[in-house]
């Protein structure tokens, strides 16, 4: 499993034999199940990188880009909130949706974003609802734009 | 004695109907398997969410969230009824609709306003015939409800609950417990009550893996896990309803096919008897003619 990608992400090559087992679960299906050398995830308050040997953790995901590096390949997805759980070398990602970055439609996202911005925000509850919709749409836009 | 040709005609039409019911049975079986796979995928997700909640509970944190607590003076209730778009599935729709009507009656007694939303053409026509006002109807759910579509509905409910538009959400659907057992049930999804179903679930979280780090914080994760488990629960209701519908259709069509077999057998017997009777009659006529010519 030891490939050049370990060095790229700055992982100690001596532990190159250790790989993460990455499982992405959505309510409809197990979307991805793959070994991985490195996973980058959008947490609620910033990005996190997970390399083999990470201490156990549970994190709340935001809306943004997930990158899975497996061998020489880099897979990019948009994840729509949810959680990540790291136990040992097992990384479980629970999310509502995991959309491959190249399947995002930018025109559609723009429309959703402007819709979200027009939502009423005259009380704390409605503001939270609007902020969430805006965060989702702008997260998608960010992932879609990087694809170009 | 019945006319042999008329009997044959009837037998042919029953044979055609049998072909149709048999095909529908096979289709329902195939769809049931697919729906079942989807339901078990959702169960995997739910289990992981439960495990997560168990980990949260192990930190000794108090699990409290606005969605978990019932309100003091509730005003509006909402009932969502899940029925099928198509018929020919035995008592499936009837059971759900009967229970839904009863429950709606109860809700109307408890709450000043009680709304109702219905998914499935069967339910919509049922309530339309009874002149019950429906707040919303959905016809897009077939045997494979999409999470995205359910999520939209779930989000609308969450928003309505957060802003105080509704104070309680009941879902009336057919719960799938096993292939031989599906029951129409009413579940209150908002307020959610508890996150974990039983105390037994709390045990599995502590597998001696040491301290778990929560990012950004355990509270923040709780904020997200509660709406999420609501959405998954609602999605599970839709999936259960879809699976149960297929099972109900499978069973109904199986008995229809068996019934057709029975009818065909009986008709064949009557037909053969009638034909034999006809032949005997003709033979007698011929022999009578021969006898007459001899003399």
Interface residues (C-beta under 8 A of the other chain):
Chain A: X25 X26 X27 X28 X29 X30 X43 X44 X45 X48 X55 X56 X57 X58 X59 X60 X81 X82 X83 X85 X87 X88 X92 X94 X96 X97 X123 X125 X126 X128 X129
Chain B: X38 X41 X42 X44 X45 X48 X49 X51 X52 X55 X56 X146 X147 X148 X151 X159 X162 X163 X207 X209 X210 X211 X212 X213 X214 X215 X216 X220 X221 X223 X224 X225 X228 X231 X232 X235
